[in-house]
Amino acid sequence: MLRLTDLTRTLQRWQAEHASVVDAANSINLQRLGWLAPLVALVNAVHVLVLGGQLWMGQHAGLALAWRAGLLLAHLAMGLAMLGCAVALRYAGSSAWRVWLPAGTAGIGMLFAVVIVTIDQWVTPNVTPFLISCLLIGVVFYSRPLRSALLYLLAFVSYFYALSLTQGNPEQLFSNRLNGITACLLGWALTVLMWRHFTTITRQQWQLAEVNAALQDRQTELEHLSSRDGLTGLFNRHTFVALTEQELARARRHASATTLLLLDLDYFKRINDSHGHPAGDAVLRHVAALLRDTVRGTDLVGRLGGEEFIVLLPDTSAEAARVLAEKLRQRVAAQPLVWQELTIPTSVSIGLSAATPEHPASFEGLYSDADSALYEAKKRGRNQVV
């Protein structure tokens, strides 16, 4: 009972797995049909040319004539059918019946294999064409086990009765029918093995893709966390300095001006002492959002630590930067933070320093000058730009 239960669960799991890869299998089958049908038609054309040449050049009569003529007509009809399948595939577009073309082509191929083997029985007990078709379909097309079992069953029934039309030797007929059973069983077994292998590999590829996507997302998240301030989401000091050095190097190459703003919240300690550190954190996030919303997309905004922020303005003169700095100062003062039913007013002091084509500077130089200007703004009474 336990083994039967395990087998039932395995079959149910397989059924769910098979259903999940049907669309992928259909896509591959259609791609393979695109080259298989013309290839089989080409093989049929070769047979038609060879048989047609023999009928044209030779003197055949009786059974030999009927055998050659029958094979010529069978290969001609099969070649035309394969070309028809190729044309149908090309012009089917996204039609719902398009996914049935591989199965239909496989059925047509096996039917003609039965016809060719039946004609061959007039002169030879050979059943190789039927064996080739059974194995070829098992290798080329991915088909679910039950569906392929039905295809092979129908093919064998046709094969079983068709052979008796032209094979008069009872022993040879019995032997060929056994060979037909073997060919169908081998073809179906090959189909099942190929389908399970495809299902396993496809699902593993999907799982690997999901894992890679998750790892990529995690890597992106880690890169973001390593370059950003955890509280405000602005660039941290290390990243801001690295980006600023790159921008200053670009500015030197293009002879453009660059300006640095150093901002410090006024009386920030009072906010922490009066309302607590959560309120202070909320103020820092609030000011960071105001900075992001006010500057340009090409400007860099970072948090150096504590209540100190920094802004780099590429391609900006000191005069234009002072206008923006005043706008920032006024906006922070005009938009106090509302936090837990409390209105917390804030203001910033801003120190400004600029690098020009005539007087280029490093980050350390700009930062030192901006820090001196910020100190002067604090000394003059805060809430101003120097």
GUTOR-17080 format. One record per residue (C-alpha): residue in one letter; x, y, z. Coordinates in steps of 0.02 Angstrom, whole numbers, padded with zeros to 5 digits, always signed. Layout:
% GUTOR-17080
aXYZ;...
//
This chain:
% GUTOR-17080
m+00000+00000+00000;l+00142+00119+00040;r+00225+00083-00127;l+00060+00111-00217;t+00036+00275-00126;d+00213+00331-00169;l+00185+00284-00351;t+00022+00382-00355;r+00106+00535-00281;t+00250+00522-00404;l+00130+00511-00551;q+00032+00661-00487;r+00192+00760-00466;w+00248+00712-00641;q+00080+00763-00711;a+00096+00935-00632;e+00276+00952-00694;h+00227+00897-00870;a+00085+01024-00876;s+00206+01163-00827;v+00324+01134-00975;v+00195+01104-01113;d+00212+01279-01185;a+00402+01268-01188;a+00392+01098-01274;n+00269+01164-01403;s+00386+01308-01443;i+00534+01190-01472;n+00427+01069-01573;l+00374+01209-01689;q+00554+01263-01712;r+00608+01086-01754;l+00462+01061-01870;g+00522+01214-01966;w+00679+01121-02022;l+00622+00939-02013;a+00476+00952-02135;p+00582+01029-02276;l+00722+00903-02241;v+00604+00754-02254;a+00530+00830-02412;l+00706+00841-02484;v+00737+00657-02445;n+00572+00615-02530;a+00625+00717-02681;v+00785+00616-02695;h+00684+00454-02693;v+00566+00523-02824;l+00711+00571-02938;v+00797+00402-02919;l+00638+00301-02944;g+00580+00414-03085;g+00747+00392-03172;q+00735+00203-03159;l+00559+00202-03228;w+00613+00317-03370;m+00772+00226-03417;g+00730+00045-03378;q+00613-00086-03445;h+00505-00142-03298;a+00347-00242-03296;g+00235-00334-03178;l+00274-00328-02993;a+00438-00234-03015;l+00348-00095-03109;a+00208-00087-02981;w+00334-00081-02838;r+00435+00063-02914;a+00281+00159-02965;g+00202+00135-02795;l+00357+00197-02704;l+00372+00346-02821;l+00193+00397-02789;a+00211+00369-02601;h+00369+00475-02588;l+00294+00608-02700;a+00137+00619-02594;m+00239+00619-02433;g+00354+00756-02496;l+00206+00864-02545;a+00126+00831-02375;m+00287+00883-02285;l+00296+01042-02389;g+00115+01075-02346;c+00156+01059-02161;a+00302+01180-02181;v+00190+01306-02271;a+00054+01286-02140;l+00181+01319-02004;r+00241+01477-02089;y+00069+01551-02116;a-00017+01487-01960;g+00038+01641-01861;s-00026+01629-01683;s-00175+01518-01722;a-00227+01399-01584;w-00213+01246-01698;r-00031+01290-01736;v+00027+01190-01585;w-00050+01033-01661;l+00058+01044-01817;p+00205+00942-01745;a+00089+00801-01690;g-00003+00807-01856;t+00161+00802-01952;a+00220+00655-01847;g+00059+00563-01883;i+00074+00596-02070;g+00254+00538-02070;m+00212+00374-01983;l+00064+00346-02099;f+00175+00363-02253;a+00306+00251-02170;v+00170+00118-02157;v+00124+00144-02340;i+00306+00130-02397;v+00336-00027-02293;t+00176-00103-02360;i+00232-00071-02540;d+00404-00142-02500;q+00327-00307-02448;w+00298-00347-02633;v+00485-00371-02657;t+00568-00370-02484;p+00523-00405-02302;n+00613-00244-02252;v+00524-00134-02121;t+00665-00008-02096;p+00563+00146-02147;f+00437+00112-02009;l+00575+00083-01880;i+00661+00246-01932;s+00500+00346-01919;c+00463+00277-01745;l+00634+00320-01679;l+00648+00487-01770;i+00484+00551-01699;g+00537+00496-01525;v+00699+00595-01540;v+00641+00753-01630;f+00475+00797-01549;y+00437+00818-01364;s+00269+00737-01328;r+00179+00693-01168;p+00181+00504-01134;l-00006+00471-01150;r-00022+00571-01310;s+00129+00487-01388;a+00063+00316-01333;l-00097+00349-01429;l+00003+00401-01583;y+00110+00243-01579;l-00042+00134-01548;l-00133+00203-01700;a+00025+00184-01803;f+00045+00002-01753;v-00138-00040-01788;s-00118+00034-01963;y+00047-00058-01985;f-00027-00222-01922;y-00169-00226-02047;a-00079-00144-02193;l+00059-00275-02200;s-00066-00413-02231;l-00116-00328-02394;t+00051-00361-02479;q+00146-00489-02374;g+00083-00663-02415;n+00211-00763-02315;p+00130-00800-02146;e+00297-00822-02056;q+00369-00663-02129;l+00208-00570-02090;f+00214-00629-01910;s+00398-00581-01894;n+00370-00408-01967;r+00223-00378-01851;l+00333-00422-01703;n+00465-00304-01769;g+00330-00171-01783;i+00283-00195-01600;t+00466-00178-01553;a+00485-00020-01658;c+00333+00061-01578;l+00384+00012-01401;l+00561+00077-01429;g+00495+00238-01505;w+00373+00265-01362;a+00503+00225-01230;l+00622+00348-01313;t+00483+00478-01314;v+00451+00453-01127;l+00637+00466-01086;m+00659+00622-01193;w+00504+00702-01116;r+00559+00669-00937;h+00733+00732-00975;f+00662+00889-01056;t+00544+00917-00910;t+00682+00897-00780;i+00807+01007-00872;t+00679+01142-00912;r+00619+01154-00732;q+00797+01157-00669;q+00837+01298-00790;w+00686+01395-00727;q+00737+01367-00547;l+00915+01420-00588;a+00849+01576-00674;e+00743+01617-00521;v+00892+01592-00407;n+01002+01701-00519;a+00868+01836-00524;a+00854+01831-00335;l+01043+01840-00318;q+01048+01985-00441;d+00913+02076-00343;r+01007+02042-00183;q+01170+02103-00259;t+01083+02261-00320;e+01010+02285-00147;l+01179+02260-00065;e+01261+02381-00186;h+01124+02506-00148;l+01146+02481+00039;s+01334+02495+00028;s+01322+02661-00065;r+01177+02739+00028;d+01144+02809+00199;g+01031+02690+00291;l+00920+02824+00368;t+00892+02947+00225;g+00932+02846+00069;l+01056+02979+00012;f+01233+02939-00043;n+01346+02900+00102;r+01510+02991+00126;h+01620+02862+00039;t+01512+02852-00117;f+01483+03039-00124;v+01671+03074-00117;a+01706+02946-00255;l+01570+03017-00369;t+01627+03195-00335;e+01807+03154-00383;q+01742+03082-00548;e+01637+03237-00581;l+01780+03356-00540;a+01893+03259-00661;r+01760+03277-00795;a+01741+03462-00757;r+01928+03488-00779;r+01924+03401-00948;h+01777+03505-01008;a+01828+03668-00922;s+01665+03685-00827;a+01622+03753-00655;t+01571+03643-00508;t+01498+03700-00343;l+01484+03613-00175;l+01353+03650-00041;l+01380+03597+00138;l+01220+03603+00243;d+01201+03585+00430;l+01035+03583+00526;d+01024+03724+00652;y+00999+03679+00836;f+00973+03496+00793;k+01025+03441+00968;r+00876+03537+01037;i+00759+03431+00929;n+00832+03269+00998;d+00829+03334+01176;s+00651+03402+01164;h+00564+03269+01060;g+00679+03119+01063;h+00792+03036+00936;p+00647+02962+00833;a+00589+03139+00802;g+00766+03187+00755;d+00775+03043+00631;a+00609+03098+00556;v+00679+03275+00534;l+00833+03207+00445;r+00724+03106+00326;h+00613+03257+00298;v+00758+03371+00253;a+00835+03238+00142;a+00672+03225+00045;l+00666+03415+00024;l+00844+03414-00044;r+00807+03276-00169;d+00650+03363-00229;t+00735+03532-00250;v+00897+03492-00341;r+00916+03431-00520;g+00925+03250-00570;t+01108+03269-00615;d+01155+03342-00445;l+01227+03231-00307;v+01153+03234-00133;g+01233+03147+00015;r+01234+03137+00203;l+01403+03155+00285;g+01341+03102+00456;g+01242+03173+00600;e+01143+03324+00540;e+01264+03370+00400;f+01216+03355+00216;i+01315+03390+00059;v+01263+03432-00121;l+01370+03436-00278;l+01309+03544-00422;p+01397+03500-00586;d+01409+03632-00723;t+01352+03766-00600;s+01435+03931-00561;a+01447+04003-00385;e+01314+04134-00427;a+01189+04004-00490;a+01229+03890-00344;r+01195+04030-00221;v+01020+04053-00295;l+00986+03867-00273;a+01060+03868-00097;e+00943+04011-00048;k+00798+03913-00121;l+00846+03761-00017;r+00865+03865+00140;q+00697+03950+00117;r+00609+03787+00076;v+00674+03699+00232;a+00622+03847+00339;a+00450+03860+00257;q+00407+03675+00273;p+00421+03617+00453;l+00399+03433+00491;v+00231+03376+00559;w+00269+03224+00666;q+00148+03138+00786;e+00038+03293+00795;l+00191+03401+00829;t+00254+03537+00713;i+00444+03540+00718;p+00521+03693+00633;t+00691+03673+00553;s+00820+03781+00470;v+00989+03752+00388;s+01151+03847+00374;i+01240+03825+00207;g+01421+03845+00160;l+01461+03862-00026;s+01624+03837-00121;a+01656+03827-00308;a+01788+03762-00427;t+01810+03854-00592;p+01909+03815-00751;e+02035+03946-00694;h+02043+03879-00517;p+02009+03691-00515;a+02001+03603-00347;s+01998+03430-00271;f+01859+03368-00160;e+01964+03402-00006;g+01991+03582-00061;l+01808+03613-00100;y+01753+03529+00060;s+01875+03630+00165;d+01817+03794+00088;a+01633+03747+00107;d+01663+03697+00288;s+01743+03865+00324;a+01595+03952+00242;l+01474+03847+00344;y+01565+03894+00503;e+01548+04077+00454;a+01360+04052+00423;k+01341+03979+00596;k+01444+04121+00670;r+01333+04251+00585;g+01176+04183+00666;r+01129+04026+00566;n+00992+04002+00436;q+01092+04084+00297;v+01207+04050+00150;v+01390+04101+00148;
//
